[in-house]
Amino acid sequence: MESSLALLGLLCPQPSYGYDLKHAYDRFFATRRPLAFGQVYATLSRLIRDGFIVALGEEAGDGPDRKRYAVTDQGRDRIGQWIFTPDPPNDHLQSNLFAKTIIALLIEDDAERLLDLQRAEHMSRMREFTALKREADIAHVLIYDYAIFHIEADLRWIDLTSARLLELRKDVAQR
């Protein structure tokens, strides 16, 4: 996900302060890694430079002066383009797990063990996300579902590869 476009989109409903944008970003998008304040302000500077937002002025407070930011018409156009441009599906043609499987076969190591270990890791992560869903709001339930569905696809691949391992071993040995 492009954090700069997400921050720009979070500014679209109304002007906001960098501090509030960081917390809105973390609430919606940072299930694992919160956005650093430095990254927020660096991104806001780039968005100003590119004409997507403007600083509305500074307000004195207890700490450093606070700036409010607002989206420009150019920024709203950019968000519209981003939202309605479909993301290409990840082709996953350079999978680390696939590479490990091939290498294990090439060096005549235990590819079945590799796949079993990976299956266990995937199942553990799936259980983790399933547990997190129980206490989550709907936005986080949906992101956990997204992750779980990708894990399920990986698990199907692991099972299929395990079933075809003998055939794959022969193919790799012939090359």
N, C-alpha and C positions, 0 to 999 in steps of 0.2 A: 504494500500500500504506500502511496506517496503521501507522506505526512504534510508536505506543503499544500497539496490540494485539499486534504482533509481539514487543515487549519483554515484555509480560504473558505471552504464550505461551511465551517462552523461560524464564520463571521457573517455569512449571508443573512441570517434572520435579523440580526441587529448588531450595532457596533459593540465592541467589547474590549476589555483589557487583556494584555498578554497573559497575566496571571490566571484570569478566568478561562481563557482559551486553552491553556495548558491543562487545567483541571477538567474541562469539557472533553478534550482529546483523550485524556487518561480514562475518564468515565466510560466513554464509548468504545475506544479502540485499543487501549493499552492493557489487555488482559494479562500479559506477561511482563512487559517492559514499559514503564512510564516514560514519557517524553521528558528530556532534560530541559530545564528553563533556558539554558544557553541555546539549545536547538530551536526553541520556540522563537526567541528574539532574533536569532540569525535568520530564520525563515521569514519572519515578519519584515525584516530589513530587505530581503530579496523580493518579497511580494510588493513592497513599496517601490523598489528600484524598477520592477517590471510593470508598474502601473496598475496592479491588481487591487491594491488597497491604498488608503491614505491614513496618516496619523491625524486625528482630530484635534490634537493639542495635548498639553500636559496639565495635570492637576497635582497640586502639592498635597502631600499626605504625611503620615508619620515617618515613612521611609523615603526612598527615592521617589522622584516625581513619576506619576503614572500616566501612561499614554493610552488613549482609546484609539481603536482602529476601526475603520469602516471599509466595506467593499466598494470598489468603483464599478461602473457599468462594464468596463473591460473585464474586471474580475468576475462579475456575474456571468458574462458571456463564456469565460474560461471554465467556470464550474458547469455550466450547461453542456459545453462540449465534452468535458470529462465524464459527466454522469451518463450521457447518452452515446458514448463511444464504447462499444463492447470490448471487454478485455479478452485477448486471445487465450484460449485454454493453454495451460502449461503442457508442453508436449512430453515432458518427463523422459526424453530420449537419452539423457545422460544421467541416469540414476546411479547414485553411489551404491545402493544395494545391488543393482544389476552388475556393476563393475566388480564388487566384492565377490559375487557369485561366480563370475567368469574367472577371476584370478584364483579363487579357491580351487576351481576345477583345473586350471592350468598348472597349478603347483601341486596338484593331486592331494589337496587338503579336504577336510570334511565340509562340503558345501551344504549338506543336509543340516549339520549342526549350526552353521551360520544362519540358515533360514529359520531353524527352530528358535534360536536366540532372538532373531529379529521379530519373529511372530510374538514371542513373550513380551518383548519391549513394546510392540504395538498394542498388544492386549492391555498391558499395564497403563499405557497412555490413554487408551479408550476408557478404561475404568475410572481413571482420574477425571477425564472430561465429563463422564456420565455423572460422577459424584458432584462435580462443580455445578452441573445443570440444576441439581435439586434445589439449590439456594439462590440461583441466579435470576435476574430480571430477564424479560423476553429478549432484549437485544443480545445479552450474553448467552442465553440459551441457543439463539440462532448461530452465533459464532462457534459455540462448542459443537453444535450439530454439523456445521460446515467442516470442522476439523475431524469429527468422528466419521463422516462420510468419506473423507479422503483416506483415513486410516483403514476403513473397511475396504476401499479399493486396493490399497496396498496389501491387505491381508488376502484378498482374492488372488492377487498376483503371486504372493508368497506360496499359497496353496497350489496354484497352477504350476508354478516353477518347480515346486517339490514333486509334483506328480510327473513332471517331464524331465526330471534331473538326469535320469539314465540316458535319455535321448540327447539332452544337451551335453552331457559328458562326452558322448561319442562324437558329436558335432565339433566340440572344442578340440578334442584329441586329433581330429582329421585336419585341422587347419595349420 
